[in-house]
């Protein structure tokens, strides 16, 4: 049986990235930081009665890339009941 050598793909350095890849990386980082700041600010300003769960839990959850802030705004904020 022939030995298989496992080749690891080397990660590119910043200098090796194309301009489009650099732009995409910077854009994604800006969106991520913007969502984080918006969620943290909302948690600070919103009364605890309007948040599902504890503020501390949601603060920690928002630190998880895009998923945390998205989850907070989708599931963590209590919406007012629709008026019929």
PEUR-V913769 format. One record per residue. OMEGA is omega in whole degrees, 0 to 359 (999 if undefined). D_FIRST is the distance of its C-alpha to the first C-alpha in whole Angstrom. Layout:
# PEUR-V913769
OMEGA&D_FIRST + OMEGA&D_FIRST
This chain:
# PEUR-V913769
182&0 + 178&4 + 178&6 + 176&9 + 180&13 + 178&15 + 177&18 + 175&21 + 181&24 + 178&27 + 178&30 + 174&33 + 181&36 + 182&40 + 182&41 + 181&38 + 176&39 + 178&41 + 179&44 + 178&44 + 177&41 + 179&43 + 179&46 + 180&44 + 180&43 + 179&47 + 179&48 + 179&46 + 179&46 + 178&50 + 181&50 + 180&48 + 179&51 + 178&54 + 179&52 + 180&52 + 180&56 + 181&57 + 180&56 + 179&57 + 180&60 + 179&61 + 180&60 + 187&62 + 184&65 + 177&65 + 182&66 + 180&64 + 182&66 + 180&64 + 176&61 + 181&58 + 183&57 + 178&58 + 181&58 + 179&56 + 181&53 + 176&53 + 179&54 + 182&50 + 182&49 + 179&50 + 181&48 + 177&45 + 182&44 + 186&46 + 184&45 + 179&48 + 178&51 + 178&50 + 180&50 + 182&53 + 180&55 + 188&54 + 187&54 + 183&56 + 177&59 + 178&62 + 178&63 + 180&67 + 179&68 + 179&68 + 181&72 + 999&73
